[in-house]
Amino acid sequence: MMKKCVLIYGVSALALLGGMAVSALAQTPQPDPGGPIKLHIEIRDNGRVLVRGPKVTSIATSTINAALTWEGGASIPWVIITDGSTEYTRRNGGNGALSEFAIGHIISFSGWLVPASTPTVRADVVRNWSVEKEEINSFGVIKSVNPSAKSFLVETDEKKLGIITVLVSDATGILKGKATTTFAALKVGDRVGAKGIWDRVANTLLAKEIKVHTENRRTFENGRLKTLPGATKPTSMVVIFGKLDYTVNISVDTAVINKNWAPANLSDFKASQHIRVYGAADGTTIDATVVRNMDLK
């Protein structure tokens, strides 16, 4: 439930509100972005206005109509005039837009009183407390791709995000290494970084930029062999590194060795054996230069 408090400054406020009780305070603390929004009206003698907590009732081009309503039905309507200089922000900060506003959204605004029969303010800042969006840079592994919706699911490294839906538009830049690539080239298992606007409510990310991380050749340690379909090169096997399944491609010239660095046979490889791989990764696919079985001697 929304906590309710009215703060009003200036003699003019009494006339505006028809004698409603006034509590004058010297300080106006900023609301907690994660908490409830207190109803708040502040009108200074110079016409400067700060209002928090009204709900949008209608939007017409550059004008927002909103109402501040108390328990019991008392209500004050507001007309908020905006223009090109008006700054829009979201609940958690970051730039917003009037196009994100909808009827029923809770807002706050500051600006200057404009003479009118209905309380009217020319706003320099309007904040939408109902739009829980923020710009983030998320990292994770692609779990599925939806070509028709031009989106994909990413299992992120951040617990608060979990599995998010990344939305791609024609304006989204997609890079693989230093080269430009396309949405069609994205595949399950790719490790990506996605930068854009995260909608906390829908758990979607409208991507501005996507980077597919192609690692340099390195050693992958502490792996566990999951499957090895073929015992003759060329072939591939699935090795678990950490929490992820990696497909390890073994070419004709891949060195297959045991713990003592001696040549080993793939036919001796068994599930759950400890594996080290040296190679280059593209997402969760490794092109192996060396495969070393630490359980074979």
MOFENLIN-V238023 format. One record per helix or strand. SS is the DSSP state (2 for helix, 1 for strand). FROM is the first residue (numbers start at 1). LEN is the number of residues. If there is no record, write none. Layout:
ss:SS from:FROM len:LEN
ss:SS from:FROM len:LEN
This chain:
ss:1 from:4 len:1
ss:2 from:11 len:6
ss:1 from:39 len:5
ss:1 from:48 len:13
ss:1 from:63 len:7
ss:1 from:75 len:7
ss:1 from:87 len:4
ss:1 from:95 len:1
ss:2 from:98 len:3
ss:1 from:106 len:9
ss:1 from:120 len:9
ss:1 from:133 len:14
ss:1 from:151 len:6
ss:1 from:163 len:5
ss:1 from:173 len:4
ss:1 from:179 len:2
ss:2 from:183 len:3
ss:1 from:191 len:9
ss:1 from:204 len:9
ss:1 from:214 len:1
ss:1 from:218 len:11
ss:1 from:235 len:7
ss:1 from:244 len:15
ss:1 from:263 len:1
ss:2 from:266 len:3
ss:1 from:274 len:9
ss:1 from:285 len:9
